[in-house]
Amino acid sequence: VSVWIGRKTCCYVLVYYGDGLVLILCIRSVNKVYRNLFIYQSAEQKWGMFNSLAFILIRPENQSVKYNAPYIEVEKDGTLGLRNLKGQEVTSNRFDEIGPFTEGYAAVREGQNWNVLNSRAQSIFPEPMQSARVLSRDAILVKKSGLFGLYQPETKSWTLEAVYPGIAVSRDGSWLSLSPTGNKGVQFFGLRSRQLES
């Protein structure tokens, strides 16, 4: 056994057996988030992360730390950033919002500007959008210049050009309700069929 975690009064004690070293930390809360990774809250109510070998991967200096596969999302001083599973910085803490990674993509907001990160944490749009919502790996709902469209990141093309004043997603996520400009009636777009339906 390389790590023992025990509870002592109001905090946990982490003991690391390795190379004759014993490391004891006062930890208020411990949660396993992924395989051998644990997030923990220090006595100062800051969050960090260690692995099953008791190596501190993220120091306890964050307001929150959570698993957002394939990364660790950290909040510090009111902004969010991403770290890899070794605790190394992937993006700086500059985001106000990071959505869940869905099939390799996550919508992010920086101020009033939205973009989408791919699985390498790179922005897929060269310019910011007014809003973005990841539906799947081949369907991202985007608002640009006041109009909505559907973007396909794998082919870097628009499935539906951003020309609709409104788009609503069905409850089961299988189709879109499109509000076209002018006096045209509502149209429907099947996300599985990839076709407009009447």
N, C-alpha and C positions, 0 to 999 in steps of 0.2 A: 504494500500500500504506500503510495507516494504522498497522499494528502488525507488528512483527517479533519473533518469539520464538526465541531461540537458546540452546543449552546451553553453559555454561561451567563446567568442572570439575564440582562437586557441585550446582550450582544453575543455574536458568534465568535469563536476562536478558531482561526485557521492555523494548522500546524503542518509544516512542510518537512518531510524527512528526505533529505538528499544531500550527499556529500557532507554529512554530519551537521548540516545547518537546520535550525529550527526557527521558523518565522512565525510570529504570533501577531495577528492583527485584530483589532476590535471592529467587528462588522455587524451592522444592525439588521441587514437583510441579505439573503443569498437566493438567487434563482438560476437554475440551469436553463440556458437558452438554446444551446445547440451542442450536440455530441459531448465534447469535453470542455465547453465554454460556460462560464458562470458570470453573471453580473452580480455586483454586490454594492451595498450602501454603507458608507463609512459612518463613523460616529458623528461626523460633521454633516451628515445627510447628503453627501455627494456620491455619485455613482461611478463605478469603474468596472473592469472585467479582468478575470484571471482564468487560467486553464487548469486542467486536472493535475498538472505538475506544479501548481501554485505559482506559476510565473505571472506577474502582474503585466497584462497586455495593454490595458488602458488604466491610467492612474485615476484615483477617485477625486475628480475635479469637475464633474459634469452634473447638470441638473437631471439628465436622464440618459440611459444607455439601453438600447433595445436591438433585437435581431430583426433585420429587414433584408431577408435573403436576396442576394448572396453576401450582404455587407452587415456591418454593425452601425447603427445610426446613433449619433451622439448629439446631445444638446448642451451647449455651453454659452453662457451670457445671452440666452434668448435666441440663438441661431443654431441651425442644424448642419451637420456634416456627416461624411461616411468614412468608416475605417474598414480595412480588410480583417479577416479572421485572425491575423497576427497582431492586430491593434495599430497597424500603420495607416497613416492618413491617405485616403483616396481622393476626397474632396475637402477643401477647407470648410470651416463652419460659416457659411454664407447664406444658407437657405432659410426661409421662414416656414416652409412646409415641404416635406418629402412624402409622397404617396407610397403605398406598398409596391414593391417590385412585382409586376404581373407578367409572367412569361418573358422575363428579361428586360422589362422596361418599367420606369417609374416617372410619374409627373412630379416636377419640382417647381416651387414658387420662390422667387427672389424679389421682394418688394411686391409690385403689381405685375411683374413679368413672369410668365410661365415658360417652361421648356420640358423636355423629356430626356431622361438619362437612359442609355443602353446598359447592357450588362458589364461594360467596361467603364461605366460612370462617365461617359462622354455625352455631351448634348447632341441631339440629333437634328435640331433646327438651328440654322445659322443666325436667325434673328428671334427675339422673344415673341411669344404669343400672349393673347389676352387670357386664355385659359387652355388647359389640356387635361384630358382624362384618358388613361390607358384602359381599353376594353379587353384587348388581347394582343398577342405579338404582331398581328397584322391589322389591327384596328385601333387608331388613336383619334379620339374626338377632340377637335381643336377649334378655338375661336380666334379669328384673325381679322383685323379691321372691322370688327363688329358683326362678322358673319361666321357661321359654323361650317365645318367640313370634316371629312374622314380621311386620315392619312395612313398610308401603308409604309412603315419604316423599313421593311425588308427590301422593298423595291424602290424606296425613296420617291414615291409617287402618291398622288391624291386619288383615292378610290371615289370620293365625292369632293369636288372642288368646294372651297369655302365660299359658297354663294347663298347659304340658307340662313334666314333670320333666326330660326330656331330648330334644334334637333333634340328629341327626347329619346332616351333608351328605355326599351320595354323592361318590365320587372324581371323577366327571366333572361334578359340580355341577348335575345336571339334576333331582335329587329329594332330598327330605328323609325321614329315618326319624324318626317321632314316637313317643315313649314316653308314652302317656297315663297318667293317674292310675288307681288301682284295679287290677282284674284284667284289664282290656282288653288285647288283644294289640297288637303294634306296628302302627302305621299308616304309610302312605306318602303324601307330598304331592308332586305333580309341579310343579316350578317353571315349566315351560313351559305345561302345561295349566291350572295354578292350581287344581287339584282334588285332593281326597283320593282315593287309589287303594287298593284292597284287594290 
